Amino acid sequence: MIASPPVVNLLVIRSPDIDRAVTFYERMGMLFHRHSHGNGPGHYASDVCGFVFEIYPQRNADDVTTNARFGFNVDDVDGMIELLREVDATIMTQPTDTEWGRRAVVKDFDGHTIELVTPANREAKIAQNYHNESRIGGTNDAK
């Protein structure tokens, strides 16, 4: 039996001010909606291609997620950095060419460290992943 490796489908961060936090990620181009599950707290969620990114309110001073480091592939790292500069984001590492592609590191308004990368041949990799996913479980399976 061949098993596929696990794929991340959810990332939850916490913020003392979710309304302020969401503005950082919206500046990056993410789309959010605010909702809650049952009696749970109101929070923001963004769902792109099955990956859900949520911003929940911080419950207390010890309820932090800022020790985690996460990253996003973006179309244009240099352009993204300019957009984030406009909202006074902290730029930790300026855009640089690396073995992973063009890369920069920023901190969001709460101090989460975020890696932004534009991989070499990004468009071809996206098209290849899309093609592979459509072969595995695309709409043609329903015919």
N, CA, C and O atoms as CSV, one atom per row, in Angstrom:
chain,resi,resn,atom,element,x,y,z
A,1,MET,N,N,0.840,-1.184,0.000
A,1,MET,CA,C,0.000,0.000,0.000
A,1,MET,C,C,0.882,1.244,0.000
A,1,MET,O,O,1.835,1.345,0.773
A,2,ILE,N,N,0.554,2.174,-0.867
A,2,ILE,CA,C,1.277,3.435,-0.929
A,2,ILE,C,C,0.430,4.489,-0.230
A,2,ILE,O,O,-0.721,4.724,-0.597
A,3,ALA,N,N,1.008,5.107,0.765
A,3,ALA,CA,C,0.298,6.150,1.508
A,3,ALA,C,C,0.914,7.503,1.190
A,3,ALA,O,O,2.134,7.653,1.127
A,4,SER,N,N,0.052,8.468,0.994
A,4,SER,CA,C,0.543,9.830,0.784
A,4,SER,C,C,1.001,10.402,2.112
A,4,SER,O,O,0.445,10.064,3.157
A,5,PRO,N,N,2.008,11.266,2.085
A,5,PRO,CA,C,2.435,11.898,3.341
A,5,PRO,C,C,1.362,12.875,3.809
A,5,PRO,O,O,0.581,13.368,2.996
A,6,PRO,N,N,1.314,13.158,5.100
A,6,PRO,CA,C,0.343,14.124,5.594
A,6,PRO,C,C,0.592,15.501,4.983
A,6,PRO,O,O,1.726,15.867,4.673
A,7,VAL,N,N,-0.478,16.240,4.821
A,7,VAL,CA,C,-0.416,17.589,4.283
A,7,VAL,C,C,-1.063,18.525,5.299
A,7,VAL,O,O,-2.161,18.255,5.787
A,8,VAL,N,N,-0.392,19.610,5.612
A,8,VAL,CA,C,-0.930,20.576,6.570
A,8,VAL,C,C,-2.212,21.178,5.999
A,8,VAL,O,O,-2.236,21.627,4.853
A,9,ASN,N,N,-3.280,21.186,6.806
A,9,ASN,CA,C,-4.531,21.782,6.353
A,9,ASN,C,C,-5.065,22.849,7.308
A,9,ASN,O,O,-6.089,23.473,7.028
A,10,LEU,N,N,-4.382,23.062,8.430
A,10,LEU,CA,C,-4.863,24.029,9.421
A,10,LEU,C,C,-3.690,24.623,10.184
A,10,LEU,O,O,-2.786,23.913,10.625
A,11,LEU,N,N,-3.727,25.952,10.330
A,11,LEU,CA,C,-2.782,26.660,11.187
A,11,LEU,C,C,-3.584,27.686,11.969
A,11,LEU,O,O,-4.297,28.502,11.386
A,12,VAL,N,N,-3.467,27.641,13.290
A,12,VAL,CA,C,-4.175,28.574,14.169
A,12,VAL,C,C,-3.145,29.387,14.928
A,12,VAL,O,O,-2.257,28.835,15.578
A,13,ILE,N,N,-3.272,30.712,14.839
A,13,ILE,CA,C,-2.438,31.589,15.662
A,13,ILE,C,C,-3.348,32.341,16.615
A,13,ILE,O,O,-4.557,32.432,16.399
A,14,ARG,N,N,-2.760,32.872,17.660
A,14,ARG,CA,C,-3.519,33.636,18.669
A,14,ARG,C,C,-2.995,35.061,18.701
A,14,ARG,O,O,-1.813,35.320,18.474
A,15,SER,N,N,-3.915,35.983,18.992
A,15,SER,CA,C,-3.564,37.396,19.036
A,15,SER,C,C,-4.372,38.094,20.121
A,15,SER,O,O,-5.541,37.768,20.329
A,16,PRO,N,N,-3.756,39.059,20.820
A,16,PRO,CA,C,-4.521,39.842,21.790
A,16,PRO,C,C,-5.502,40.796,21.108
A,16,PRO,O,O,-6.428,41.292,21.749
A,17,ASP,N,N,-5.304,41.057,19.810
A,17,ASP,CA,C,-6.187,41.954,19.055
A,17,ASP,C,C,-6.368,41.370,17.657
A,17,ASP,O,O,-5.617,41.701,16.739
A,18,ILE,N,N,-7.366,40.501,17.499
A,18,ILE,CA,C,-7.530,39.802,16.222
A,18,ILE,C,C,-7.895,40.755,15.081
A,18,ILE,O,O,-7.563,40.488,13.927
A,19,ASP,N,N,-8.572,41.861,15.391
A,19,ASP,CA,C,-8.923,42.820,14.345
A,19,ASP,C,C,-7.669,43.486,13.780
A,19,ASP,O,O,-7.566,43.711,12.574
A,20,ARG,N,N,-6.739,43.793,14.643
A,20,ARG,CA,C,-5.458,44.370,14.179
A,20,ARG,C,C,-4.634,43.313,13.452
A,20,ARG,O,O,-4.047,43.588,12.405
A,21,ALA,N,N,-4.590,42.102,14.010
A,21,ALA,CA,C,-3.787,41.026,13.412
A,21,ALA,C,C,-4.248,40.708,11.999
A,21,ALA,O,O,-3.421,40.484,11.116
A,22,VAL,N,N,-5.550,40.685,11.774
A,22,VAL,CA,C,-6.054,40.303,10.457
A,22,VAL,C,C,-5.649,41.315,9.388
A,22,VAL,O,O,-5.522,40.949,8.220
A,23,THR,N,N,-5.446,42.566,9.756
A,23,THR,CA,C,-5.059,43.577,8.762
A,23,THR,C,C,-3.698,43.266,8.151
A,23,THR,O,O,-3.473,43.545,6.973
A,24,PHE,N,N,-2.786,42.692,8.936
A,24,PHE,CA,C,-1.464,42.313,8.414
A,24,PHE,C,C,-1.622,41.280,7.298
A,24,PHE,O,O,-1.057,41.436,6.216
A,25,TYR,N,N,-2.385,40.235,7.565
A,25,TYR,CA,C,-2.535,39.143,6.611
A,25,TYR,C,C,-3.402,39.539,5.421
A,25,TYR,O,O,-3.192,39.046,4.313
A,26,GLU,N,N,-4.365,40.415,5.636
A,26,GLU,CA,C,-5.135,40.947,4.511
A,26,GLU,C,C,-4.227,41.755,3.586
A,26,GLU,O,O,-4.404,41.739,2.368
A,27,ARG,N,N,-3.269,42.452,4.159
A,27,ARG,CA,C,-2.315,43.225,3.359
A,27,ARG,C,C,-1.522,42.298,2.447
A,27,ARG,O,O,-1.106,42.690,1.357
A,28,MET,N,N,-1.316,41.058,2.907
A,28,MET,CA,C,-0.622,40.060,2.094
A,28,MET,C,C,-1.524,39.499,0.997
A,28,MET,O,O,-1.061,38.758,0.130
A,29,GLY,N,N,-2.809,39.849,1.034
A,29,GLY,CA,C,-3.734,39.375,0.005
A,29,GLY,C,C,-4.660,38.260,0.451
A,29,GLY,O,O,-5.451,37.760,-0.349
A,30,MET,N,N,-4.577,37.857,1.725
A,30,MET,CA,C,-5.451,36.801,2.212
A,30,MET,C,C,-6.859,37.361,2.444
A,30,MET,O,O,-7.026,38.518,2.828
A,31,LEU,N,N,-7.856,36.524,2.204
A,31,LEU,CA,C,-9.250,36.893,2.419
A,31,LEU,C,C,-9.772,36.158,3.643
A,31,LEU,O,O,-9.582,34.949,3.775
A,32,PHE,N,N,-10.423,36.880,4.530
A,32,PHE,CA,C,-10.909,36.314,5.789
A,32,PHE,C,C,-12.404,36.530,5.948
A,32,PHE,O,O,-12.987,37.456,5.384
A,33,HIS,N,N,-12.999,35.651,6.727
A,33,HIS,CA,C,-14.351,35.893,7.213
A,33,HIS,C,C,-14.333,35.646,8.719
A,33,HIS,O,O,-13.571,34.822,9.224
A,34,ARG,N,N,-15.186,36.377,9.413
A,34,ARG,CA,C,-15.245,36.249,10.870
A,34,ARG,C,C,-16.414,35.353,11.232
A,34,ARG,O,O,-17.519,35.520,10.716
A,35,HIS,N,N,-16.168,34.409,12.113
A,35,HIS,CA,C,-17.233,33.512,12.558
A,35,HIS,C,C,-16.843,32.850,13.874
A,35,HIS,O,O,-15.778,33.120,14.430
A,36,SER,N,N,-17.713,31.992,14.356
A,36,SER,CA,C,-17.404,31.191,15.543
A,36,SER,C,C,-18.047,29.824,15.361
A,36,SER,O,O,-18.975,29.654,14.570
A,37,HIS,N,N,-17.541,28.869,16.100
A,37,HIS,CA,C,-18.066,27.503,16.067
A,37,HIS,C,C,-18.879,27.292,17.342
A,37,HIS,O,O,-18.313,27.294,18.435
A,38,GLY,N,N,-20.174,27.113,17.225
A,38,GLY,CA,C,-21.011,26.913,18.409
A,38,GLY,C,C,-20.881,28.082,19.366
A,38,GLY,O,O,-21.108,29.233,18.994
A,39,ASN,N,N,-20.513,27.777,20.605
A,39,ASN,CA,C,-20.332,28.811,21.634
A,39,ASN,C,C,-18.889,29.298,21.724
A,39,ASN,O,O,-18.540,30.035,22.646
A,40,GLY,N,N,-18.048,28.891,20.773
A,40,GLY,CA,C,-16.637,29.271,20.786
A,40,GLY,C,C,-16.443,30.744,20.485
A,40,GLY,O,O,-17.383,31.436,20.093
A,41,PRO,N,N,-15.230,31.216,20.668
A,41,PRO,CA,C,-14.949,32.645,20.450
A,41,PRO,C,C,-15.001,33.027,18.974
A,41,PRO,O,O,-14.714,32.213,18.096
A,42,GLY,N,N,-15.368,34.265,18.723
A,42,GLY,CA,C,-15.294,34.791,17.374
A,42,GLY,C,C,-13.839,34.821,16.931
A,42,GLY,O,O,-12.953,35.149,17.719
A,43,HIS,N,N,-13.595,34.481,15.680
A,43,HIS,CA,C,-12.243,34.466,15.143
A,43,HIS,C,C,-12.305,34.679,13.637
A,43,HIS,O,O,-13.381,34.660,13.038
A,44,TYR,N,N,-11.142,34.881,13.038
A,44,TYR,CA,C,-11.042,35.046,11.593
A,44,TYR,C,C,-10.516,33.775,10.967
A,44,TYR,O,O,-9.667,33.093,11.541
A,45,ALA,N,N,-11.028,33.452,9.775
A,45,ALA,CA,C,-10.560,32.268,9.051
A,45,ALA,C,C,-10.375,32.606,7.579
A,45,ALA,O,O,-11.161,33.348,6.989
A,46,SER,N,N,-9.324,32.046,7.004
A,46,SER,CA,C,-9.047,32.143,5.573
A,46,SER,C,C,-8.852,30.720,5.069
A,46,SER,O,O,-8.083,29.952,5.649
A,47,ASP,N,N,-9.539,30.370,4.000
A,47,ASP,CA,C,-9.450,29.022,3.437
A,47,ASP,C,C,-9.012,29.133,1.984
A,47,ASP,O,O,-9.751,29.639,1.139
A,48,VAL,N,N,-7.797,28.654,1.700
A,48,VAL,CA,C,-7.268,28.685,0.337
A,48,VAL,C,C,-6.810,27.279,-0.031
A,48,VAL,O,O,-5.894,26.729,0.581
A,49,CYS,N,N,-7.453,26.717,-1.022
A,49,CYS,CA,C,-7.065,25.386,-1.537
A,49,CYS,C,C,-7.011,24.336,-0.439
A,49,CYS,O,O,-6.117,23.490,-0.437
A,50,GLY,N,N,-7.955,24.379,0.495
A,50,GLY,CA,C,-8.002,23.387,1.563
A,50,GLY,C,C,-7.103,23.675,2.751
A,50,GLY,O,O,-7.086,22.905,3.711
A,51,PHE,N,N,-6.361,24.761,2.706
A,51,PHE,CA,C,-5.528,25.158,3.845
A,51,PHE,C,C,-6.265,26.266,4.595
A,51,PHE,O,O,-6.552,27.325,4.037
A,52,VAL,N,N,-6.564,26.009,5.860
A,52,VAL,CA,C,-7.295,26.969,6.682
A,52,VAL,C,C,-6.321,27.642,7.642
A,52,VAL,O,O,-5.600,26.980,8.388
A,53,PHE,N,N,-6.317,28.966,7.606
A,53,PHE,CA,C,-5.476,29.786,8.479
A,53,PHE,C,C,-6.431,30.585,9.358
A,53,PHE,O,O,-7.253,31.349,8.853
A,54,GLU,N,N,-6.322,30.407,10.679
A,54,GLU,CA,C,-7.247,31.062,11.600
A,54,GLU,C,C,-6.507,31.938,12.603
A,54,GLU,O,O,-5.395,31.629,13.033
A,55,ILE,N,N,-7.159,33.037,12.959
A,55,ILE,CA,C,-6.633,33.947,13.978
A,55,ILE,C,C,-7.661,33.993,15.106
A,55,ILE,O,O,-8.756,34.536,14.951
A,56,TYR,N,N,-7.285,33.414,16.239
A,56,TYR,CA,C,-8.150,33.349,17.417
A,56,TYR,C,C,-7.688,34.361,18.455
A,56,TYR,O,O,-6.516,34.738,18.480
A,57,PRO,N,N,-8.602,34.799,19.308
A,57,PRO,CA,C,-8.188,35.692,20.394
A,57,PRO,C,C,-7.317,34.944,21.413
A,57,PRO,O,O,-7.536,33.771,21.713
A,58,GLN,N,N,-6.351,35.652,21.917
A,58,GLN,CA,C,-5.484,35.123,22.974
A,58,GLN,C,C,-6.319,35.038,24.249
A,58,GLN,O,O,-6.964,36.016,24.628
A,59,ARG,N,N,-6.317,33.878,24.917
A,59,ARG,CA,C,-7.147,33.672,26.108
A,59,ARG,C,C,-6.542,34.282,27.361
A,59,ARG,O,O,-7.265,34.745,28.243
A,60,ASN,N,N,-5.216,34.284,27.440
A,60,ASN,CA,C,-4.519,34.865,28.595
A,60,ASN,C,C,-3.081,35.150,28.183
A,60,ASN,O,O,-2.688,34.844,27.057
A,61,ALA,N,N,-2.305,35.722,29.066
A,61,ALA,CA,C,-0.938,36.140,28.737
A,61,ALA,C,C,-0.044,34.965,28.344
A,61,ALA,O,O,0.920,35.149,27.601
A,62,ASP,N,N,-0.346,33.765,28.829
A,62,ASP,CA,C,0.472,32.594,28.504
A,62,ASP,C,C,0.040,31.896,27.215
A,62,ASP,O,O,0.731,30.993,26.743
A,63,ASP,N,N,-1.074,32.295,26.654
A,63,ASP,CA,C,-1.643,31.649,25.476
A,63,ASP,C,C,-1.079,32.301,24.214
A,63,ASP,O,O,-1.771,33.051,23.525
A,64,VAL,N,N,0.184,32.002,23.923
A,64,VAL,CA,C,0.862,32.635,22.792
A,64,VAL,C,C,1.252,31.598,21.745
A,64,VAL,O,O,1.478,30.428,22.055
A,65,THR,N,N,1.323,32.049,20.520
A,65,THR,CA,C,1.773,31.199,19.419
A,65,THR,C,C,2.978,31.816,18.708
A,65,THR,O,O,3.377,31.350,17.641
A,66,THR,N,N,3.548,32.848,19.291
A,66,THR,CA,C,4.625,33.579,18.630
A,66,THR,C,C,5.943,32.801,18.560
A,66,THR,O,O,6.875,33.240,17.887
A,67,ASN,N,N,6.035,31.670,19.233
A,67,ASN,CA,C,7.254,30.864,19.128
A,67,ASN,C,C,7.293,30.061,17.834
A,67,ASN,O,O,8.349,29.573,17.432
A,68,ALA,N,N,6.141,29.927,17.186
A,68,ALA,CA,C,6.083,29.183,15.924
A,68,ALA,C,C,6.568,30.059,14.775
A,68,ALA,O,O,6.351,31.271,14.758
A,69,ARG,N,N,7.217,29.426,13.834
A,69,ARG,CA,C,7.642,30.113,12.612
A,69,ARG,C,C,6.928,29.422,11.460
A,69,ARG,O,O,6.917,28.194,11.375
A,70,PHE,N,N,6.336,30.207,10.583
A,70,PHE,CA,C,5.651,29.621,9.440
A,70,PHE,C,C,5.909,30.459,8.211
A,70,PHE,O,O,6.424,31.573,8.305
A,71,GLY,N,N,5.553,29.926,7.062
A,71,GLY,CA,C,5.881,30.624,5.835
A,71,GLY,C,C,4.807,30.502,4.780
A,71,GLY,O,O,3.921,29.651,4.847
A,72,PHE,N,N,4.919,31.391,3.793
A,72,PHE,CA,C,3.990,31.416,2.673
A,72,PHE,C,C,4.779,31.555,1.376
A,72,PHE,O,O,5.745,32.315,1.309
A,73,ASN,N,N,4.366,30.819,0.348
A,73,ASN,CA,C,4.853,31.065,-1.004
A,73,ASN,C,C,4.050,32.233,-1.548
A,73,ASN,O,O,2.825,32.259,-1.431
A,74,VAL,N,N,4.728,33.187,-2.136
A,74,VAL,CA,C,4.062,34.377,-2.673
A,74,VAL,C,C,4.532,34.622,-4.099
A,74,VAL,O,O,5.591,34.144,-4.506
A,75,ASP,N,N,3.732,35.372,-4.857
A,75,ASP,CA,C,4.076,35.662,-6.252
A,75,ASP,C,C,5.341,36.497,-6.379
A,75,ASP,O,O,6.165,36.262,-7.262
A,76,ASP,N,N,5.489,37.481,-5.484
A,76,ASP,CA,C,6.578,38.459,-5.619
A,76,ASP,C,C,7.027,38.922,-4.234
A,76,ASP,O,O,6.409,39.804,-3.638
A,77,VAL,N,N,8.087,38.333,-3.735
A,77,VAL,CA,C,8.580,38.672,-2.394
A,77,VAL,C,C,8.884,40.164,-2.283
A,77,VAL,O,O,8.500,40.797,-1.300
A,78,ASP,N,N,9.557,40.725,-3.258
A,78,ASP,CA,C,9.926,42.143,-3.180
A,78,ASP,C,C,8.686,43.031,-3.112
A,78,ASP,O,O,8.635,43.972,-2.320
A,79,GLY,N,N,7.692,42.733,-3.938
A,79,GLY,CA,C,6.451,43.499,-3.913
A,79,GLY,C,C,5.703,43.339,-2.598
A,79,GLY,O,O,5.132,44.298,-2.079
A,80,MET,N,N,5.710,42.122,-2.061
A,80,MET,CA,C,5.045,41.858,-0.785
A,80,MET,C,C,5.713,42.642,0.343
A,80,MET,O,O,5.029,43.191,1.207
A,81,ILE,N,N,7.029,42.696,0.337
A,81,ILE,CA,C,7.747,43.451,1.369
A,81,ILE,C,C,7.373,44.926,1.298
A,81,ILE,O,O,7.191,45.571,2.331
A,82,GLU,N,N,7.258,45.463,0.088
A,82,GLU,CA,C,6.857,46.877,-0.051
A,82,GLU,C,C,5.458,47.107,0.508
A,82,GLU,O,O,5.219,48.117,1.170
A,83,LEU,N,N,4.534,46.189,0.254
A,83,LEU,CA,C,3.180,46.315,0.810
A,83,LEU,C,C,3.200,46.268,2.338
A,83,LEU,O,O,2.485,47.022,3.000
A,84,LEU,N,N,4.015,45.388,2.884
A,84,LEU,CA,C,4.078,45.249,4.346
A,84,LEU,C,C,4.792,46.435,4.991
A,84,LEU,O,O,4.479,46.803,6.124
A,85,ARG,N,N,5.737,47.030,4.290
A,85,ARG,CA,C,6.390,48.250,4.797
A,85,ARG,C,C,5.363,49.370,4.986
A,85,ARG,O,O,5.461,50.159,5.926
A,86,GLU,N,N,4.386,49.431,4.093
A,86,GLU,CA,C,3.365,50.478,4.153
A,86,GLU,C,C,2.525,50.407,5.427
A,86,GLU,O,O,1.926,51.405,5.828
A,87,VAL,N,N,2.477,49.238,6.063
A,87,VAL,CA,C,1.732,49.100,7.319
A,87,VAL,C,C,2.683,48.950,8.509
A,87,VAL,O,O,2.287,48.483,9.576
A,88,ASP,N,N,3.943,49.355,8.310
A,88,ASP,CA,C,4.963,49.340,9.362
A,88,ASP,C,C,5.256,47.953,9.926
A,88,ASP,O,O,5.515,47.798,11.119
A,89,ALA,N,N,5.210,46.947,9.051
A,89,ALA,CA,C,5.612,45.605,9.478
A,89,ALA,C,C,7.115,45.597,9.741
A,89,ALA,O,O,7.861,46.382,9.155
A,90,THR,N,N,7.546,44.718,10.613
A,90,THR,CA,C,8.966,44.579,10.922
A,90,THR,C,C,9.607,43.634,9.911
A,90,THR,O,O,9.232,42.465,9.824
A,91,ILE,N,N,10.565,44.137,9.156
A,91,ILE,CA,C,11.278,43.324,8.167
A,91,ILE,C,C,12.541,42.807,8.843
A,91,ILE,O,O,13.433,43.587,9.176
A,92,MET,N,N,12.617,41.514,9.044
A,92,MET,CA,C,13.763,40.902,9.720
A,92,MET,C,C,14.902,40.620,8.739
A,92,MET,O,O,16.070,40.849,9.053
A,93,THR,N,N,14.558,40.128,7.562
A,93,THR,CA,C,15.537,39.811,6.534
A,93,THR,C,C,15.023,40.369,5.219
A,93,THR,O,O,13.918,40.037,4.789
A,94,GLN,N,N,15.812,41.205,4.585
A,94,GLN,CA,C,15.441,41.785,3.298
A,94,GLN,C,C,15.378,40.684,2.228
A,94,GLN,O,O,16.021,39.646,2.390
A,95,PRO,N,N,14.626,40.883,1.151
A,95,PRO,CA,C,14.572,39.883,0.086
A,95,PRO,C,C,15.963,39.541,-0.438
A,95,PRO,O,O,16.771,40.418,-0.745
A,96,THR,N,N,16.212,38.248,-0.528
A,96,THR,CA,C,17.514,37.728,-0.933
A,96,THR,C,C,17.298,36.469,-1.770
A,96,THR,O,O,16.368,35.703,-1.517
A,97,ASP,N,N,18.147,36.260,-2.755
A,97,ASP,CA,C,18.100,35.017,-3.517
A,97,ASP,C,C,18.755,33.912,-2.694
A,97,ASP,O,O,19.882,34.064,-2.223
A,98,THR,N,N,18.040,32.795,-2.524
A,98,THR,CA,C,18.532,31.663,-1.749
A,98,THR,C,C,18.305,30.376,-2.537
A,98,THR,O,O,17.767,30.402,-3.644
A,99,GLU,N,N,18.715,29.263,-1.965
A,99,GLU,CA,C,18.497,27.969,-2.619
A,99,GLU,C,C,17.015,27.622,-2.730
A,99,GLU,O,O,16.647,26.778,-3.548
A,100,TRP,N,N,16.149,28.257,-1.921
A,100,TRP,CA,C,14.705,28.002,-1.941
A,100,TRP,C,C,13.977,28.953,-2.880
A,100,TRP,O,O,12.789,28.772,-3.147
A,101,GLY,N,N,14.675,29.958,-3.380
A,101,GLY,CA,C,14.075,30.994,-4.211
A,101,GLY,C,C,14.322,32.351,-3.572
A,101,GLY,O,O,15.185,32.483,-2.703
A,102,ARG,N,N,13.584,33.343,-3.988
A,102,ARG,CA,C,13.696,34.693,-3.413
A,102,ARG,C,C,12.982,34.662,-2.075
A,102,ARG,O,O,11.831,34.233,-1.999
A,103,ARG,N,N,13.652,35.115,-1.012
A,103,ARG,CA,C,13.165,34.896,0.351
A,103,ARG,C,C,13.350,36.140,1.209
A,103,ARG,O,O,14.336,36.865,1.077
A,104,ALA,N,N,12.368,36.375,2.103
A,104,ALA,CA,C,12.460,37.431,3.116
A,104,ALA,C,C,11.785,36.918,4.374
A,104,ALA,O,O,10.976,35.992,4.322
A,105,VAL,N,N,12.120,37.525,5.506
A,105,VAL,CA,C,11.507,37.153,6.778
A,105,VAL,C,C,10.960,38.414,7.431
A,105,VAL,O,O,11.642,39.436,7.506
A,106,VAL,N,N,9.717,38.327,7.902
A,106,VAL,CA,C,9.049,39.454,8.548
A,106,VAL,C,C,8.443,39.001,9.867
A,106,VAL,O,O,8.349,37.807,10.151
A,107,LYS,N,N,8.038,39.975,10.660
A,107,LYS,CA,C,7.258,39.689,11.867
A,107,LYS,C,C,5.919,40.380,11.709
A,107,LYS,O,O,5.848,41.522,11.255
A,108,ASP,N,N,4.838,39.669,12.091
A,108,ASP,CA,C,3.530,40.304,12.051
A,108,ASP,C,C,3.376,41.212,13.263
A,108,ASP,O,O,4.311,41.351,14.052
A,109,PHE,N,N,2.219,41.825,13.421
A,109,PHE,CA,C,2.019,42.800,14.488
A,109,PHE,C,C,2.112,42.206,15.886
A,109,PHE,O,O,2.334,42.937,16.851
A,110,ASP,N,N,1.947,40.893,16.011
A,110,ASP,CA,C,2.043,40.231,17.315
A,110,ASP,C,C,3.407,39.609,17.570
A,110,ASP,O,O,3.682,39.151,18.679
A,111,GLY,N,N,4.266,39.590,16.552
A,111,GLY,CA,C,5.607,39.037,16.718
A,111,GLY,C,C,5.806,37.652,16.136
A,111,GLY,O,O,6.862,37.055,16.348
A,112,HIS,N,N,4.820,37.111,15.401
A,112,HIS,CA,C,5.015,35.831,14.716
A,112,HIS,C,C,6.046,36.027,13.602
A,112,HIS,O,O,5.977,36.999,12.849
A,113,THR,N,N,6.991,35.109,13.505
A,113,THR,CA,C,8.004,35.161,12.457
A,113,THR,C,C,7.471,34.437,11.230
A,113,THR,O,O,7.051,33.282,11.301
A,114,ILE,N,N,7.497,35.145,10.099
A,114,ILE,CA,C,6.909,34.623,8.872
A,114,ILE,C,C,7.928,34.687,7.750
A,114,ILE,O,O,8.525,35.732,7.490
A,115,GLU,N,N,8.113,33.565,7.097
A,115,GLU,CA,C,9.012,33.478,5.957
A,115,GLU,C,C,8.193,33.613,4.684
A,115,GLU,O,O,7.187,32.926,4.507
A,116,LEU,N,N,8.623,34.491,3.810
A,116,LEU,CA,C,7.977,34.683,2.516
A,116,LEU,C,C,8.946,34.230,1.436
A,116,LEU,O,O,10.099,34.660,1.418
A,117,VAL,N,N,8.491,33.371,0.542
A,117,VAL,CA,C,9.371,32.817,-0.483
A,117,VAL,C,C,8.662,32.837,-1.834
A,117,VAL,O,O,7.490,32.479,-1.946
A,118,THR,N,N,9.390,33.259,-2.841
A,118,THR,CA,C,8.965,33.066,-4.225
A,118,THR,C,C,9.918,32.041,-4.815
A,118,THR,O,O,11.034,32.380,-5.210
A,119,PRO,N,N,9.476,30.770,-4.879
A,119,PRO,CA,C,10.364,29.738,-5.413
A,119,PRO,C,C,10.658,29.965,-6.887
A,119,PRO,O,O,9.846,30.534,-7.617
A,120,ALA,N,N,11.826,29.514,-7.311
A,120,ALA,CA,C,12.132,29.539,-8.735
A,120,ALA,C,C,11.095,28.667,-9.438
A,120,ALA,O,O,10.724,27.613,-8.921
A,121,ASN,N,N,10.628,29.087,-10.593
A,121,ASN,CA,C,9.636,28.332,-11.368
A,121,ASN,C,C,8.340,28.107,-10.594
A,121,ASN,O,O,7.718,27.052,-10.722
A,122,ARG,N,N,7.927,29.088,-9.792
A,122,ARG,CA,C,6.722,28.950,-8.961
A,122,ARG,C,C,5.487,28.577,-9.778
A,122,ARG,O,O,4.731,27.688,-9.385
A,123,GLU,N,N,5.277,29.244,-10.905
A,123,GLU,CA,C,4.087,28.991,-11.707
A,123,GLU,C,C,4.062,27.554,-12.215
A,123,GLU,O,O,3.012,26.912,-12.205
A,124,ALA,N,N,5.206,27.047,-12.657
A,124,ALA,CA,C,5.269,25.673,-13.159
A,124,ALA,C,C,4.978,24.676,-12.042
A,124,ALA,O,O,4.315,23.664,-12.272
A,125,LYS,N,N,5.468,24.954,-10.833
A,125,LYS,CA,C,5.223,24.054,-9.701
A,125,LYS,C,C,3.755,24.054,-9.318
A,125,LYS,O,O,3.200,22.999,-9.007
A,126,ILE,N,N,3.113,25.216,-9.335
A,126,ILE,CA,C,1.684,25.295,-9.023
A,126,ILE,C,C,0.886,24.526,-10.064
A,126,ILE,O,O,-0.012,23.760,-9.715
A,127,ALA,N,N,1.203,24.720,-11.335
A,127,ALA,CA,C,0.495,24.014,-12.403
A,127,ALA,C,C,0.683,22.506,-12.271
A,127,ALA,O,O,-0.260,21.741,-12.473
A,128,GLN,N,N,1.894,22.078,-11.933
A,128,GLN,CA,C,2.160,20.647,-11.773
A,128,GLN,C,C,1.356,20.087,-10.599
A,128,GLN,O,O,0.765,19.013,-10.719
A,129,ASN,N,N,1.322,20.793,-9.468
A,129,ASN,CA,C,0.543,20.332,-8.317
A,129,ASN,C,C,-0.938,20.272,-8.654
A,129,ASN,O,O,-1.624,19.326,-8.270
A,130,TYR,N,N,-1.435,21.276,-9.368
A,130,TYR,CA,C,-2.835,21.289,-9.761
A,130,TYR,C,C,-3.140,20.100,-10.657
A,130,TYR,O,O,-4.156,19.426,-10.487
A,131,HIS,N,N,-2.251,19.847,-11.616
A,131,HIS,CA,C,-2.437,18.727,-12.530
A,131,HIS,C,C,-2.442,17.409,-11.762
A,131,HIS,O,O,-3.285,16.550,-12.022
A,132,ASN,N,N,-1.518,17.235,-10.823
A,132,ASN,CA,C,-1.450,16.007,-10.037
A,132,ASN,C,C,-2.693,15.832,-9.176
A,132,ASN,O,O,-3.214,14.722,-9.071
A,133,GLU,N,N,-3.181,16.911,-8.555
A,133,GLU,CA,C,-4.381,16.816,-7.721
A,133,GLU,C,C,-5.598,16.464,-8.552
A,133,GLU,O,O,-6.449,15.695,-8.104
A,134,SER,N,N,-5.700,17.015,-9.764
A,134,SER,CA,C,-6.860,16.740,-10.581
A,134,SER,C,C,-6.854,15.282,-11.045
A,134,SER,O,O,-7.921,14.702,-11.248
A,135,ARG,N,N,-5.671,14.679,-11.216
A,135,ARG,CA,C,-5.595,13.268,-11.575
A,135,ARG,C,C,-5.970,12.381,-10.403
A,135,ARG,O,O,-6.526,11.300,-10.598
A,136,ILE,N,N,-5.671,12.826,-9.182
A,136,ILE,CA,C,-5.919,12.008,-7.994
A,136,ILE,C,C,-7.396,12.027,-7.608
A,136,ILE,O,O,-7.964,10.979,-7.300
A,137,GLY,N,N,-8.013,13.176,-7.618
A,137,GLY,CA,C,-9.395,13.245,-7.146
A,137,GLY,C,C,-10.153,14.401,-7.738
A,137,GLY,O,O,-10.916,15.072,-7.042
A,138,GLY,N,N,-9.953,14.640,-9.002
A,138,GLY,CA,C,-10.595,15.789,-9.636
A,138,GLY,C,C,-12.042,15.543,-9.987
A,138,GLY,O,O,-12.607,14.496,-9.668
A,139,THR,N,N,-12.633,16.516,-10.644
A,139,THR,CA,C,-14.045,16.446,-10.982
A,139,THR,C,C,-14.350,15.364,-12.005
A,139,THR,O,O,-15.495,14.921,-12.098
A,140,ASN,N,N,-13.370,14.929,-12.768
A,140,ASN,CA,C,-13.602,13.874,-13.742
A,140,ASN,C,C,-13.949,12.539,-13.087
A,140,ASN,O,O,-14.522,11.662,-13.734
A,141,ASP,N,N,-13.611,12.382,-11.824
A,141,ASP,CA,C,-13.911,11.125,-11.121
A,141,ASP,C,C,-15.409,10.917,-10.959
A,141,ASP,O,O,-15.861,9.779,-10.825
A,142,ALA,N,N,-16.178,11.983,-10.970
A,142,ALA,CA,C,-17.607,11.884,-10.739
A,142,ALA,C,C,-18.364,11.452,-12.002
A,142,ALA,O,O,-19.540,11.099,-11.916
A,143,LYS,N,N,-17.720,11.472,-13.153
A,143,LYS,CA,C,-18.396,11.139,-14.423
A,143,LYS,C,C,-18.589,9.650,-14.574
A,143,LYS,O,O,-19.139,9.197,-15.578
